[in-house]
Amino acid sequence: MKPFNVLPLPLFLLSSLLLAISSSADLSFLENTCWRVATARPAIGYDFCVRSLRSDKESLAAADLAALAVVAARIADAAAAGTESRIKCMIESELNPSKRDRLGVCDEVYSDAIDRIGDAVRSIEAGLYSDAVTFLSAALDASENCEDAFGEGAEEDGSAAAPPSPLEREDGEYERLAEIALAITAWLV
């Protein structure tokens, strides 16, 4: 009968403990950052920030604010791209010319936002944080400008009130995601 070797068990337990501590440290960085975001911008909410950043595996590997800012910007970019795609589908099926024009404004501002977020990511990666803040600030306007397109011009189409925006939910979510990216990036300046 072979003698029982107890060495693998302590090594396994030690490596498991180190992995747990490492994961906990990464999570603490993300959670601490989200606490700062939610404190600075209460409308975003801590839970939304944590849930959003955790949705991208790269956030757990982010070792500093610059890496986390890139992740946050890419998450906002994905939301903008998803909204733009939905807008394009809505334009194709919309029969009302006034509403189609309003959706066209939304399409344009989201297309611009996607470009600005790309500029911001490249700026963060190059260490040009002030430029990145400028680009993210410009990208943030997309949701408000889209909502404004539906809030204006009620008299133009003969209605007494402006039509409700069909993108209110998407605009709100994108705005919060872009705010997270902007807040994190602004701390780098």
Buried (B, 14 or more C-beta within 10 A) or exposed (E): EEEEEEEEEEEEEEEEEEEEEEEEEBBEBBBEBBEBBBEEBEEBBBEBBBEBBBEBEEBBEBEEBBBBBBBBBBBBBBBBBBBBEBBBEBBEEBEEEBBBBBBBBBBBBBBBBBBBBBBBBBBBEEEBBEBBBBBBBBBBBBBEBBBBBBBEBBEEBEEEEBBEBBBEEBBBBBBBBBBBBBBBBBBBE
